[in-house]
Amino acid sequence: ANHLALFGIGRYTGSQTSTKLKVTGIDLFSAGDFMGGEGTEEIVLSDPFGGVYKKLVLRGNKLVQTSYFGEDEAA
């Protein structure tokens, strides 16, 4: 993608591990660095009554983690 976008040569450095589970009818997905840490920004949507939790972790302009728990009407 870097080469096609004329940003130079990019090298594949491996993939992030992701997990998707369906336990007793509840969807759960997580990929990336869950804890984030210094220099990261977290965006969280938590709806305990609706049973939904969503979290994004950003470092700079890059998404480094996403997690999702609960039912999604769009899925």
C-alpha positions as CSV (number, residue, x, y, z in Angstrom):
1,A,0.0,0.0,0.0
2,N,2.9,2.4,0.8
3,H,4.4,1.7,-2.6
4,L,1.1,2.2,-4.5
5,A,0.4,5.5,-2.6
6,L,4.0,6.7,-3.5
7,F,5.0,6.8,0.2
8,G,8.1,4.7,-0.4
9,I,8.7,1.0,0.1
10,G,6.9,-0.7,3.0
11,R,7.9,-4.0,4.6
12,Y,5.5,-6.5,6.1
13,T,6.4,-6.7,9.8
14,G,3.7,-9.1,10.9
15,S,0.1,-9.1,11.8
16,Q,-1.7,-8.2,15.1
17,T,-3.4,-11.1,16.8
18,S,-7.2,-10.8,17.0
19,T,-9.7,-12.8,18.9
20,K,-13.4,-13.2,18.2
21,L,-15.6,-15.2,20.6
22,K,-19.2,-15.9,20.9
23,V,-20.0,-17.1,24.4
24,T,-23.7,-17.8,25.3
25,G,-24.9,-15.4,22.6
26,I,-22.6,-12.5,23.5
27,D,-20.2,-11.2,20.9
28,L,-16.6,-10.3,21.9
29,F,-13.8,-9.1,19.7
30,S,-10.4,-7.8,20.6
31,A,-7.3,-6.9,18.5
32,G,-4.1,-5.1,19.2
33,D,-2.5,-3.5,22.3
34,F,-5.4,-3.5,24.8
35,M,-3.6,-1.6,27.6
36,G,-2.4,1.3,25.4
37,G,-0.1,3.1,27.8
38,E,1.8,6.4,27.7
39,G,1.2,8.4,24.5
40,T,-2.1,6.8,23.7
41,E,-5.6,8.1,23.6
42,E,-8.6,5.9,24.5
43,I,-12.1,6.3,23.1
44,V,-14.7,4.3,25.1
45,L,-18.4,3.7,24.6
46,S,-19.9,2.0,27.6
47,D,-23.7,1.2,27.8
48,P,-24.2,-1.1,30.8
49,F,-27.9,-1.2,30.3
50,G,-27.6,-2.1,26.7
51,G,-24.8,-4.6,27.4
52,V,-22.4,-2.9,25.0
53,Y,-18.7,-1.9,25.5
54,K,-16.5,-0.5,22.7
55,K,-13.0,0.7,23.0
56,L,-10.4,2.2,20.6
57,V,-6.8,3.0,21.5
58,L,-5.0,5.5,19.3
59,R,-1.3,6.3,19.2
60,G,-0.7,9.4,17.1
61,N,-3.0,9.0,14.1
62,K,-2.9,5.2,14.2
63,L,-5.4,2.7,15.6
64,V,-3.4,0.3,17.8
65,Q,-6.3,-1.5,19.5
66,T,-10.0,-2.1,19.3
67,S,-12.3,-4.2,21.4
68,Y,-16.0,-4.8,21.4
69,F,-18.4,-6.6,23.8
70,G,-22.1,-7.0,23.5
71,E,-24.8,-7.3,20.9
72,D,-24.7,-5.1,17.8
73,E,-28.0,-4.3,16.0
74,A,-26.0,-3.7,12.7
75,A,-24.2,-7.1,12.8
